[in-house]
Amino acid sequence: MTEVHPLRENPARYYEVLGRVLTALRESSALNGSTHLDWWPGNSGRTWEIEWQGGPFPAEVAARLLGAQEPSVDDDHGDHAVRGLISPGPGGHQRAHLVVLDVPVNLRAIDPIGTSQVWAALTLTQG
């Protein structure tokens, strides 16, 4: 007898996670300074893999995502758009791992420079 993964039985939850994470990325501006955002299902449709180039380190992005508020919700009483756990992923500064609504989300940056360097580049005055 083959075990059926819960996300196979409830694919709406799986796509809800992707929607929440992508909305939180946009609303929080967590990926400022990065390019080439991409995502795909991983581990036979049991996880989401999200990748970008340059910009912040994945752990910095994950921290911002966990603080992102639901759009159009009062900040004092609002609910967080993304709830979950964060842990470093394999690969040091280039990966982080979130669990959102029981769905693993792996964040990966190619050639990240970190938020402080992004901010410095964005605020550099031209002479």
Beta strands, then each sheet from edge to edge (+ up, - down):
strand 1: 34-42
strand 2: 47-54
strand 3: 84-88
strand 4: 95-100
strand 5: 103-110
sheet 1: 1+ 2- 5- 4+ 3-
end
